[in-house]
Amino acid sequence: MDKKILFKTFRNTIGAAAYIYVISQVLNNGNVIFGTGNSSEIIGPFVLLLMFVLSAAIVGGLVFGETVIQFMNKKIKDGVKAAFYSIGWLLIYTLICVLLLSILR
């Protein structure tokens, strides 16, 4: 197990999880933050889609950035490890959150 890649993927996926949490809070509290009215009805869907695309780019970079870097450096094995580690970390975070939801229910 390559501890350097493991740490980098952990750090990046923690960043992705934190970013996802912030965006979820913005979406959950959008009416409070931005208010309601004609302007939010007109531009709201546009902003939502922009946030979706931006989020895909940011989280994609955080989750698969190390994989791409390793592939570009011709370290195919390390790139595959980085992809699996990143997906594994996200799985662990998801399971922890599902467990917390079931306990706090």
C-alpha positions in Angstrom: 0.0 0.0 0.0 1.4 3.3 -1.1 0.9 5.6 1.9 1.7 8.8 -0.1 -1.0 8.1 -2.6 -3.4 7.0 0.2 -2.8 10.3 2.1 -3.2 12.4 -1.1 -6.5 10.7 -2.0 -7.7 11.0 1.6 -6.9 14.8 1.6 -8.5 15.3 -1.8 -11.7 13.4 -0.9 -12.0 15.2 2.4 -11.9 18.4 0.4 -14.5 17.0 -2.0 -16.8 16.0 0.9 -16.4 19.4 2.6 -17.3 21.1 -0.7 -20.3 18.9 -1.2 -21.5 19.7 2.3 -21.2 23.4 1.7 -23.1 23.2 -1.6 -25.8 21.1 0.0 -26.2 23.7 2.7 -26.5 26.5 0.1 -29.1 24.4 -1.8 -31.0 23.6 1.4 -31.1 27.2 2.6 -31.4 28.9 -0.8 -34.6 30.7 0.0 -33.1 32.1 3.2 -29.9 33.2 1.5 -31.2 34.5 -1.8 -34.8 35.2 -0.9 -37.8 34.6 -3.2 -39.3 36.7 -5.9 -39.2 37.3 -9.7 -35.5 37.6 -10.0 -34.8 34.3 -8.2 -37.4 32.6 -10.4 -35.8 33.8 -13.6 -32.1 33.3 -12.8 -32.5 30.6 -10.1 -32.5 27.6 -12.5 -29.5 29.1 -14.4 -27.5 29.5 -11.2 -28.4 26.0 -10.1 -27.2 24.5 -13.3 -24.0 26.6 -13.2 -23.4 25.3 -9.6 -24.0 21.8 -10.8 -21.4 22.0 -13.6 -18.9 23.9 -11.4 -19.4 21.3 -8.7 -18.8 18.4 -11.2 -15.5 20.1 -12.3 -14.3 20.8 -8.8 -15.2 17.4 -7.3 -14.0 15.6 -10.4 -10.7 17.3 -10.1 -10.4 16.5 -6.4 -11.5 12.9 -6.7 -9.7 12.0 -9.9 -6.9 14.6 -10.1 -4.3 12.4 -8.5 -5.2 9.6 -10.9 -4.8 11.9 -13.9 -1.4 13.2 -12.6 -0.1 9.6 -12.2 -1.3 8.7 -15.7 0.4 11.8 -17.1 3.6 10.7 -15.4 3.3 7.3 -17.0 2.7 5.7 -13.5 -0.3 3.6 -14.6 -0.4 1.4 -11.5 -0.3 4.3 -9.2 -3.0 6.0 -11.2 -5.3 3.0 -10.8 -4.5 2.8 -7.1 -5.3 6.5 -6.7 -8.7 6.0 -8.5 -9.6 3.0 -6.3 -8.4 4.8 -3.1 -10.5 7.8 -3.9 -13.6 5.8 -4.6 -12.9 3.8 -1.4 -12.6 6.9 0.7 -15.9 8.2 -0.8 -17.5 4.9 0.0 -16.3 5.1 3.6 -17.7 8.6 4.0 -21.0 7.6 2.5 -21.3 4.6 4.8 -20.5 6.7 7.8 -23.1 9.3 6.9 -25.7 6.6 6.2 -24.9 5.0 9.6 -25.1 8.4 11.3 -28.5 9.1 9.7 -29.9 5.8 10.8 -28.6 6.3 14.4 -29.9 9.9 14.6 -33.3 8.9 13.2 
